[in-house]
Amino acid sequence: MNVNTTDTGKIPNQKPGVSAAKSGHSRPNGAQPGTGSGLKRFWARLRGYKPVETRELAALADKLEQIDQLNEKINSIAVNMERMGIAEYVEMLHHPRRLLWANFLIGLARGFGMAVGFALLGALALYFLQQLVLLNMPLIGDFIADVVFLVQQQLQAR
């Protein structure tokens, strides 16, 4: 057992005729049970504390308010990320084959859509050009008639 001793070899505050080994008690700083030294130390430490000032409380309240605002922003960002499907996108990035296949299919769909759209717009443009020729406008009608004639020749040649 580790007991603090003075130079004389005696334990401080030891009762006469009783050794620390016999009594079974050894306390730091030589405190004996029932002396109240723990309570004295508590009150001594308590006297050293200063009350919290209202400015400090206001600063703490401001910090708590800022933390609450940050928490709300984080929650709103999390909800927006969930709506946008960020988790699915990140999951797709972890599987490159599936990502390449999806992008290939998307590219095919875009290409097919552009081809169909261009064909429809071209047919619509030719229809309006033919209608302009039928109106028999001077300079514009002759020019458009030549363009329509060339287009029809190209279509018949195929």
C-alpha positions as CSV (number, residue, x, y, z in Angstrom):
1,M,0.0,0.0,0.0
2,N,1.3,3.4,-1.0
3,V,1.3,5.8,2.0
4,N,2.7,9.3,2.2
5,T,5.1,9.8,5.0
6,T,7.1,12.7,6.4
7,D,10.9,12.6,7.1
8,T,10.3,11.1,10.6
9,G,8.6,8.1,9.0
10,K,5.2,8.9,10.6
11,I,2.0,9.4,8.6
12,P,0.7,12.9,8.9
13,N,-2.5,13.3,11.1
14,Q,-2.1,9.7,12.3
15,K,-3.9,8.8,15.5
16,P,-1.5,7.9,18.3
17,G,-0.9,4.2,18.6
18,V,-2.6,3.2,15.3
19,S,-0.6,2.6,12.1
20,A,-2.1,3.2,8.6
21,A,-1.6,-0.5,7.9
22,K,-3.6,-1.5,10.9
23,S,-6.4,1.0,10.4
24,G,-6.8,0.1,6.7
25,H,-7.2,3.8,5.8
26,S,-4.9,5.7,3.7
27,R,-6.1,9.0,2.0
28,P,-4.2,11.4,-0.2
29,N,-2.7,14.4,1.6
30,G,-3.1,12.6,4.9
31,A,-6.8,13.1,5.2
32,Q,-8.6,10.8,7.6
33,P,-12.2,9.7,7.3
34,G,-14.6,12.0,9.1
35,T,-12.4,15.0,9.2
36,G,-14.4,16.9,6.5
37,S,-11.4,17.9,4.5
38,G,-13.2,16.9,1.2
39,L,-16.0,19.3,2.0
40,K,-13.4,22.1,2.8
41,R,-11.7,21.5,-0.5
42,F,-15.1,21.7,-2.3
43,W,-16.0,25.0,-0.7
44,A,-12.5,26.4,-1.4
45,R,-12.8,25.5,-5.0
46,L,-16.3,26.9,-5.2
47,R,-15.1,30.3,-3.8
48,G,-12.7,30.5,-6.7
49,Y,-15.4,30.3,-9.3
50,K,-16.7,33.5,-10.8
51,P,-20.4,33.9,-11.8
52,V,-21.0,33.9,-15.6
53,E,-21.6,37.4,-16.9
54,T,-24.7,38.3,-19.0
55,R,-22.4,39.2,-21.9
56,E,-21.0,35.7,-21.9
57,L,-24.5,34.3,-21.6
58,A,-25.6,36.4,-24.6
59,A,-22.6,35.2,-26.6
60,L,-23.4,31.6,-25.8
61,A,-27.0,32.1,-26.8
62,D,-25.9,33.7,-30.1
63,K,-23.6,30.7,-30.7
64,L,-26.5,28.3,-30.0
65,E,-28.7,30.2,-32.4
66,Q,-26.0,30.0,-35.1
67,I,-25.7,26.2,-34.5
68,D,-29.5,25.8,-34.8
69,Q,-29.4,27.8,-38.1
70,L,-26.6,25.6,-39.4
71,N,-28.5,22.5,-38.4
72,E,-31.5,23.7,-40.3
73,K,-29.4,24.4,-43.4
74,I,-27.8,21.0,-43.2
75,N,-31.2,19.4,-42.9
76,S,-32.5,21.3,-45.9
77,I,-29.4,20.4,-48.0
78,A,-30.0,16.7,-47.0
79,V,-33.6,16.9,-48.1
80,N,-32.6,18.6,-51.4
81,M,-30.0,15.9,-52.1
82,E,-32.5,13.2,-51.5
83,R,-34.9,14.9,-53.9
84,M,-32.2,15.2,-56.6
85,G,-31.3,11.5,-56.3
86,I,-27.6,12.2,-55.5
87,A,-27.4,8.7,-53.8
88,E,-28.5,7.0,-57.0
89,Y,-26.0,9.0,-59.0
90,V,-23.1,8.1,-56.6
91,E,-24.2,4.5,-56.7
92,M,-24.1,4.6,-60.6
93,L,-20.6,6.0,-60.4
94,H,-19.5,2.9,-58.5
95,H,-20.6,0.7,-61.4
96,P,-18.8,1.9,-64.6
97,R,-20.3,-0.7,-66.9
98,R,-23.8,0.2,-66.0
99,L,-22.9,3.9,-66.3
100,L,-21.5,3.3,-69.8
101,W,-24.5,1.3,-70.9
102,A,-27.0,3.9,-69.6
103,N,-25.1,6.7,-71.4
104,F,-25.0,4.6,-74.6
105,L,-28.8,4.1,-74.6
106,I,-29.3,7.8,-73.8
107,G,-27.1,8.7,-76.8
108,L,-29.1,6.4,-79.1
109,A,-32.3,8.0,-78.0
110,R,-31.0,11.5,-78.5
111,G,-29.7,10.6,-82.0
112,F,-32.9,9.0,-83.0
113,G,-34.9,12.0,-81.7
114,M,-32.8,14.4,-83.6
115,A,-33.1,12.4,-86.8
116,V,-36.9,12.2,-86.5
117,G,-37.1,15.9,-85.6
118,F,-34.9,17.0,-88.5
119,A,-37.0,14.9,-90.9
120,L,-40.2,16.4,-89.7
121,L,-38.9,20.0,-89.8
122,G,-37.4,19.4,-93.3
123,A,-40.7,18.1,-94.6
124,L,-42.6,21.0,-93.0
125,A,-40.2,23.5,-94.6
126,L,-40.6,21.9,-98.0
127,Y,-44.3,22.0,-97.7
128,F,-44.3,25.7,-97.0
129,L,-41.8,26.3,-99.8
130,Q,-44.2,24.5,-102.2
131,Q,-47.1,26.7,-101.0
132,L,-45.0,29.8,-101.6
133,V,-44.4,28.7,-105.2
134,L,-48.1,28.2,-105.7
135,L,-48.7,31.8,-104.6
136,N,-46.6,32.8,-107.6
137,M,-44.7,35.6,-106.1
138,P,-42.2,37.3,-108.5
139,L,-38.4,36.7,-107.5
140,I,-39.1,34.6,-104.4
141,G,-41.4,32.2,-106.3
142,D,-38.8,31.5,-109.0
143,F,-36.0,31.0,-106.5
144,I,-38.1,28.6,-104.4
145,A,-39.3,26.8,-107.4
146,D,-35.7,26.1,-108.4
147,V,-34.8,24.8,-104.9
148,V,-37.9,22.6,-104.7
149,F,-37.1,21.2,-108.2
150,L,-33.5,20.3,-107.1
151,V,-34.7,18.6,-103.9
152,Q,-37.3,16.6,-105.8
153,Q,-34.7,15.5,-108.4
154,Q,-32.4,14.3,-105.6
155,L,-35.2,12.4,-104.0
156,Q,-36.2,10.7,-107.2
157,A,-32.6,9.8,-108.0
158,R,-32.4,7.6,-104.9
